[in-house]
Structures are given as C-alpha cells and as structure tokens.
C-alpha cells in the first residue's frame, strides 16, 4: 500500500531538514502535489531551484496565522506538521514566541485540518516532550496533547491526527554533529557532561517512520521508534579523536538522559518489534487497533541511559561521515 499515491500533501516547515528529506522521498511515491508551507522566502526559492519539480507548490505562511492555513489546506489530503521553534536556548529566552508557534500553531493546524476535510495529520514531536524540563519540551508536550485530543472532537468528519515522537536527528540543522565538525579545527570539543546520553535517529529513518505510521494510524496514537542510544562523549571522540574534550557542565533546561516513554504512559502503551504505540485514553479507542502488540511490564520506562541498543564509536563515525 502506498499511502501517498495520488494524494495532495502539505508539509509545514517544509524547507527544514526533515521537510526536504520527506519531500524528496514523497516525490518518488506518485504524489499528486506537495505544498511547502514555511516562513522563509529565500529557503523556498533555493528549494525550488534544487528540486525543480512541477508538483511542488510554495506557500509563504506561518502556523500562527489560521486564516493562511485555511487557504493552504484547501484540497489537501495529508498534512505533515514539522514546523516548530525547536532550539532550547531560543525558547527559554523567547518563551511566549515558543508558545505561539508550538502550541497555538498546533491548535491552528487542528482547526484548519478539520474545517478543510484533511484526511490525516501527523505531527512531529521530540523526546524532550516526555517529562519536560525546558520550555521547548513543555510546548511540544502541550502540542502532543492537542493533537491526540483533536480526535475526540472531529465528530462525523474524517480527519484523524497522530504524533510521531523520536530523538536527536543526525545532521539536522543546529544539531551537535555539524557543530562538532565546524569547531574541531580549534582542537577542543565542549561536552556538557561525560555521562550524558541521547537517543539517535537518521533523517532517512525519521522519514520512513512517518510514512509507516501514516499507514498504521487510526487517530490518537503517539508512535515511538526503537532507536539506539549514544554517549555524547563517544560522539565527540568519533568525530574528532584528536581533539581535547572539555567538560563545560549541563546547561539550563538540559537533561542528563532523555526519555520517550515514562512509567505512567507505559500503562497504556503497547510494544511491537521495532516501535511502541502510546495509546490514547479514549472510551472509544479499540484494542483491535493494537493487535499484534504486547503490554509493557509494570514500571517500564524507555530512557536513553537504559537501552538495549547502543551506537559504537565506529558506527557513530560512519554516520557522522555521511553528513
């Protein structure tokens, strides 16, 4: 089954790292049209030259602007919501801007999707939304709750919403890999704490996970992939083994380890071979939607420091070399 064939797709934040990779893949899957919805006209111009495909449409717009979203969503079948303020420092310094984009923007997406008859919406989340300690994580948790709850008030309309939650993306804009590569000439790489761990996923894996869950979703799920962990200090040594590691201490709003499923969520989560589904607590949610999955043991949590799969320095070096 090809969930995108002959469909009109809209990607918010479509000029970002994920958006460009997703669109590149989608164009090979028989889509009817893809609308790139974002704020930056220069990035849209550059992307138009790079892709040179007449199935692409470029809409300048902001997820804060519900009226513009209604116009953009007209005739759209599937929405991938990748637009967000995602840098922890920027969100901490500009808190209400993060609220307006990540929370109000999410609600605007929901309203426009229902009103315009969009079939499916998948919103991208983050491990920082699980037990958040910074504003970025808190706004994404609120966004996740909005998208899950939206399924409860669509009424007789066909629109369904789901969330995909995963960890750090190798090579995405502003991520640590390009940062380490940029500064390794100085001979010193800053690491906040030698114990720090993170979940790790590639852009290709993230895109494929979204595509897989567009087919699986019934509405209300939070999908979590099983992905490897890594130690940040191992990543630094993989990228620049010749550099000195300087421990600078954990920054405000930063965790020592990230989580994607905590104990309370685990009570209504089911496990599959390579992913988990956090099920919505709706009275109409059917257990048949989770057929093939197994319940998690009491006290289960999925955190980056306690993981069955770890990236080795060699694997990290290979991944970093592909960026």
N, C-alpha and C positions, 0 to 999 in steps of 0.2 A: 504494500500500500504506500502510495506517495501522497502525503498529506498536503503538499504544496502545489500539486499539479493543477494547472488552470485556475489558480487562486490569485487574488489580489492581496498582497502583503504590505503592511506598513511597519516600519522599524523606527521607533523613537530613539534618538541618539544614534542615528544610522551612520554617522561619519566617524564614530568611535571605533576602537579596536575590535570589539565584538561585532558591532554592526557591519563593518566592512567584511569581516570574515564570514558572517552569516549570509550576507547578500551575495558574496562570491559563490557560496555553496548553493544558495537558493536558485540562482540563475541557471544552474545545471539541472534543475529539477522540474523544468517545464512550467514555471510560474507564468501567469498572465501578465502581471505588472507588480513592481515593487516601488513603494513610496518611501523615500528617505526623508524623515522628519527630524530637523535639528535646527540649531540657532545660528550656526556659523556659515556665512555665505562663502567664505574663502575655502573652507574644507569641502563644502558641497561642489564648488567649482572644480577643485582639484580631483575630487572623486569622480565627477562627471567625465573629465578628461581621461582618467585612469581606466574606468570601466567601459566607456564608450558603447553603451547598450541601450537601444531604444525602448526597452521595457522598464527602464528606470525613470522615475519622476522625483523631482527635488522640491520639497516644501520647506520654506523657511518658517519656523514656528517654535513656540515654547510650550511645554506641557503645562505651564501655569495659565495659559490662555485657552479656556474651554471653548470659546467661540471658534478659534482657529482649529482646534482639534475636531470639532463637529464638521467643519468644512473638509478637513483632511481625511476623516474616517468615512466619508460618503462613498459607498460601494466597496468598502474594504471587507475582506473575509477573515483575515488573521492579523492580529497585532502582536508584535514582539516589543515589549517595553524595556528598553535598555538605557534610557536617558536617566541620569541621576547626578547630583552632586555627591562625589564619592571620596574625595580626599579628606582624611580625618582632620588635618590641621585647618583646612578651609572651612569645614563645617563647624568646628569649635569656635573659630574667630567670627564667622558669619552665621550664627545659629538660625535666625529666622529665615534666611535665604535657603538654608538646607530644608527647613520645614516646608517652605513654599514649593520648592521643586520636588522633594522626595515624598511628601505627604499630600499636600494639596494637588500636586501634579498627578499623583496616583488616583486620587478621587476624580479628578477631571477626566483621566483616561477611562475610568469605570463608567462615568455618566455618558461620555461620548460613545463608548462602545455599545452600551445598552440602547441608547437612543438611535444609533445608526445601524443596528442589527448586525454588528460584527459577530462572527461565529465563535472564534476562540481568541483569548488573550493569554499570553504567558509573560509574566513579569520576572525580570532577573533580580535576584536578591544576593545576599552575601552571608558568609559565616559570621560576620560582625553583628548580624541581626539576632543571633542566638545569645541570650543573656548579655545584652549590650552594656558596654561601659563607656562608650563615647556617643556623641550626638548622631554621627553618621549611622551607627548601628541602631540607635533608638528610632531614627526616622525610617530606616528600612524595615525594622520590626513593625512599626505602625503601618507602613505600606503593605507588608505581607498580610497583616490582619485585615486591611481594607479589601485587598483582592480576594482573600478567602471568603470574607463575609459577603462580598458582592454577589456570590452565587445564591445567597439566601433571598435576595430581593429582586432577581430578574423576572420573577413571575412566570408568565407563559412564554416569555421571549427566549430566543435560542442561545443567547450569549453565555459562554462559560469562561471562567477565569481559573488559572493555576499559577503556581510560583515555582521557580527553579532556584535553589539555594546551593552555592558552591564556594570554594575557597579562592585563594590568590591565583590569578591567571598569569602564566608565564609570558612575559614580554608585553603585557598590556601597557597602555600609556600611563606613566607615572609609577610603574611597578619597580621592584627593587633590582631586577636583573639589568635593565638598561641603565639604571642609576649606578650600580656597581661597575658596569663596563665603562661608563663615562668617566668615573673618578679613579679608576685603578692606576692611571698614569701617575697619580700623586704618591703611590706606594703605600697608602693607608686606606683600609676599608672600615667604616664605622658599623659596629654591630651593637644593638641596644642591650642584649643580654645573651650570654653563651648558652643558656638553657632554652632560649626561645624556639618554638616550633610553629609551623604553619601547614595548612593543607595546600596542595598544589595541583593545578589542572592546566592543560594547554588550551589555547584558543580553539583548536580543532575539536578537542574533546568537549569543550563547553558548547560549541555549536551543535555537535551531534547529539548531546544530551537534551538540548532544547528541542531539536527535531524529533527525537524519540518520544519525548513527553507530549508533544503536540498530538501524536497519535494515541498515546495512552490515556490522556487526561479525561476525566469525567466532569471536573469542576470542583475546586476547593482544596485540591491537594497541594502540598509543598514537597517537591521532589528533591532528594538529596543524593548525589552520586557517592559511591565508594571510591575515594581517591587517596593517593599516598600522602604521607606527611614528610616533612624535611626539617632539619635543623637549619636555622638561618646562618649559623656559623659555618656549617658544611657548604652551604650555597656560596658564601663568600670565598671559601677555600677552593671551591670548584672553579669559580670564575677567575680568580687571581691568586693562585697558590703562592706567588712570590711576594704578595703584599702582607704588610703588618695588619693584624686585626686590632682595632681599638674599641674597647667596650665603653659605650657612652651612657648607658643607663636607659631604662624604659621611659619612653616619652608619655606625656599626658594623654589619657584616652587609649592607651595601648595595653593589650593583654600579653601575658607570658605565653599562653597557649590559646588557640581558638577552638570554638565548639560549633557543631552544626545541629546536634540533637541533644537536648538536656533531658534529665530524668522524667520531668513532668510531661514533656512532649512524647517521650518514648512509650508512654502508656497507651497512646493511640497511634503508634507508628508500626508499620509492617515492613519486613525486610525481604528483599529479593536478591538475586545473585550478585548484581553489581550496583544496586541502588536501594534507597529507603523511600517510603512514602509516609509523610506525616499526614494523617487523615483528618479531615475537618470534623468537628464535633457537632454535626447537624443531625436532627432527628430523622431526616430523610436520606442520610448517607447509607448506602447499601454495602454490606460486607462482600457482596459479589464483585464489587469494584476492585477489591484487593485479593481476589482469588490467585493462588499460587504464592502468596507472601506468607511469612510466618511472624507471629508475635514476638516481641523482644522480651528478654528476661527482666524481671523487676530490678530496678536500679541501673538500667542500661543508660549510658551516655556515649556520644560519639565526639571525641575531642582529639585535637592534633597530637597530643602527647601520649595518648593511648590508642594506638592504631596497629592494625595487622600488617600494613604495607608502608615501607619507608623507601624513599629515594636514596640511592647510594651517591657518593661523590662523583663516580663515573657517569651515572645516569644524569645527575644534575649538570655535569659538564657538557654532556651531549645535548641536553635540552637547551642550555644557555648558548651553545654554539649554533643552534638553528635559528636564533633570533637575530 
